[in-house]
Amino acid sequence: MPERLPPPAGPPSAGPVPGTPVRVLLAGVYGHGRTHVRNLGRLVRAGAVTVAGVCDPRPVSADTLAGLGDPPWSGDLTDLLVRTRPDVTVICTPIHTHADLAVAAMEAGSHVLLEKPPAPGRAEYDRIARTAERTGRACQVGFQDLASSALPAIARLVDDGVIGEPLGISGACAWVRPAHYFTRSPWAGRRAIGGRPVVDGALTNPFAHAVASALRLARATAPADLARIEVELYRANAIESDDTSCVRVHTRHGTPVTVAATLCAAADHDPRLVVHGTRGRVTLFYKRGEVRLEAGGARETALYPRTDLLENLIAHVARPDAVELLVPLRATGAFTAVVEAVRTAPDPAEIGEPHRVRLADEHGDRFVVSGIDDLVTASAADLALYSELHAPWAVAPTTYGGTPPAATTAVREAG
C-alpha cells in the first residue's frame, strides 16, 4: 500500500436495509437507461428493490426487462406515478425533460435519482430545488464519480500539505465521437428545442463528470462559491452545441479550475483531473477511480471504489439521520452555474478548414480538430484557455464575474 496515499476506503455509506425492498420506477430505458436496467437487476437479485414500473415513449420488450419481474410500462410518467406510487423514481431522460419529470415525481410523493446534468439552466434547477424543499423528497443527482472515495482521499492529501500549497485544478478530456453520435436522438447536439434549453455540449454532458468533480475538489458546490467563469465554445461538426470547449472558473477561495474538452480528438484518452501544488501534483483518472500522487520525486498509485448512488439514496430514505446523500441536488449548484454560463454564451464558433480533418476509420465518419489532443494536454498543464494557447481558430472567452487573482503563472512555474 502506498505510504502517503490514504488507503482505499469502503463504501462511504451503508447499503439498502435488508428485508425491506423499495419500490423503484425507472423513467428512460434505452441509451444510458440500460445502465440503470442492469443496476436494478442487480438490486432485485439482492432483494433490495422491486421494480414498480418502467416509463419510456417506446414500448419496452420483455427481453429488455429480463430479471426485473413484470413491471407495468407506460409512455406517460404522470399516469404511471399515479398507478404505481413508487418510493423512488430514477429519471434517465433527455436533459430538457428533467425538471418537469423530477417535479412530477416529487409531487407524487417519490424520492428521485436524477441523471446528470440535473437541469439545462438555473431556472430549471431552482424549480427542482423548490419542489424538493416543499415536498420533503430527496433528490440525488447521478454524478456517479462524486460518489468515489478518491475525492476525499485527494482532499486529505491536499489538507496534509503533501503536494505543498495548492495552485489549481485542471481537467483534460479528449474523446473520439463519430458524426452519428450527434444525431443519435432529436436532442443530441442541440442548445435548445422549441425554445426550451437543452445545452447538450461537451462540458455539460459527456464531460460533465469532469467539471463537477473538479468543482468538488475545489470545494465549490454552490453558485456563491464561484467568483468568475470564462468559457470558450467551438464546433467542428454541423451541430448547434459545442463539441470542443474549455472553461476556467475562479472560486471565492481563490482556486482556479479549468476543464478542456473535445469530442473531436485524434484518439481516445482517459479523462483526468490534476490538482497542482507547489511541491507536486495529484492526478485522478475518474472513470476508473485511479489516483496517482507525484511528489518529492516519487510516484504512488491507488484505486478507490465508488458507492452506488441508488443504494445510497435508498439507505438515506430508510435512515435519513444516519445516512447522508452523496450527491444531493444542492451540491450541484456550482456545476449548474457553469451550465448556465454555457447556455447564455454566444453560439459556438465554427472550427472550419484547414483546422479540421474529415476521417472515415474504425470509429466511423468523423471530424478531427488538428492538434486538439495536444491543446487539451497543454490546457491542463497550464490551466490555460485555448485562446491563451494561441489556437488558430480560438476567439476571446465569454466572461461572467469580476477580475480573478493571477494564479496560472504560478502553476506554470511550479510545473
Residue, then its C-alpha position, 0 to 999 in steps of 0.5 A: m500500500p502506498e505510504r502517503l496515499p490514504p488507503p482505499a476506503g469502503p463504501p462511504s455509506a451503508g447499503p439498502v436495509p435488508g428485508t425491506p425492498v423499495r419500490v423503484l420506477l425507472a423513467g428512460v430505458y434505452g441509451h444510458g437507461r440500460t445502465h440503470v436496467r442492469n443496476l436494478g437487476r442487480l438490486v432485485r437479485a439482492g432483494a433490495v428493490t422491486v421494480a414498480g414500473v418502467c416509463d419510456p415513449r417506446p414500448v419496452s420488450a420483455d427481453t429488455l426487462a429480463g430479471l426485473g419481474d413484470p413491471p407495468w410500462s407506460g409512455d406517460l410518467t404522470d399516469l404511471l406515478v399515479r398507478t404505481r406510487p413508487d418510493v423512488t423514481v430514477i429519471c434517465t431522460p433527455i436533459h430538457t425533460h428533467a425538471d418537469l419529470a423530477v417535479a412530477a415525481m416529487e409531487a407524487g410523493s417519490h424520492v428521485l435519482l436524477e441523471k446528470p446534468p440535473a437541469p439545462g439552466r438555473a431556472e430549471y434547477d431552482r424549480i427542482a430545488r423548490t419542489a424538493e424543499r416543499t415536498g420533503r423528497a430527496c433528490q440525488v443527482g447521478f454524478q456517479d464519480l462524486a460518489s468515489s472515495a478518491l475525492p476525499a482521499i485527494a482532499r486529505l492529501v491536499d489538507d496534509g500539505v503533501i503536494g505543498e500549497p495548492l495552485g489549481i485544478s485542471g481537467a483534460c478530456a479528449w474523446v473520439r465521437p463519430a458524426h452519428y453520435f450527434t444525431r443519435s436522438p432529436w436532442a443530441g447536439r442541440r442548445a435548445i428545442g422549441g425554445r426550451p434549453v437543452v445545452d447538450g455540449a461537451l462540458t455539460n454532458p459527456f464531460a460533465h463528470a469532469v467539471a463537477s468533480a473538479l468543482r468538488l475538489a475545489r470545494a465549490t458546490a454552490p453558485a456563491d462559491l464561484a467568483r468568475i467563469e470564462v468559457e470558450l465554445y467551438r464546433a467542428n461538426a454541423i451541430e448547434s452545441d459545442d463539441t470542443s470547449c474549455v472553461r476556467v472558473h475562479t472560486r471565492h477561495g481563490t482556486p482556479v479550475t479549468v476543464a478542456a474538452t473535445l469530442c473531436a480528438a485524434a484518439d481516445h484518452d482517459p479523462r483526468l483531473v490534476v490538482h497542482g501544488t507547489r511541491g507536486r501534483v495529484t492526478l485522478f483518472y475518474k472513470r476508473g477511480e485511479v489516483r496517482l500522487e507525484a511528489g518529492g520525486a516519487r510516484e504512488t498509485a491507488l484505486y478507490p471504489r465508488t458507492d452506488l448512488l441508488e443504494n445510497l439514496i435508498a439507505h438515506v430514505a430508510r435512515p435519513d439521520a444516519v445516512e447522508l446523500l452523496v450527491p444531493l441536488r444542492a451540491t450541484g449548484a456550482f456545476t449548474a452555474v457553469v451550465e448556465a454560463v454555457r447556455t447564455a454564451p454566444d453560439p459556438a464558433e465554427i472550427g472550419e478548414p484547414h483546422r479540421v480533418r474529415l476521417a472515415d476509420e474504425h470509429g466511423d465518419r468523423f471530424v478531427v480538430s488538428g492538434i486538439d489532443d495536444l491543446v487539451t494536454a497543454s490546457a491542463a498543464d497550464l490551466a490555460l484557455y485555448s485562446e491563451l494557447h494561441a489556437p488558430w481558430a480560438v476567439a476571446p472567452t465569454t466572461y461572467g464575474g469580476t477580475p480573478p487573482a493571477a494564479t496560472t503563472a504560478v502553476r506554470e512555474a511550479g510545473 
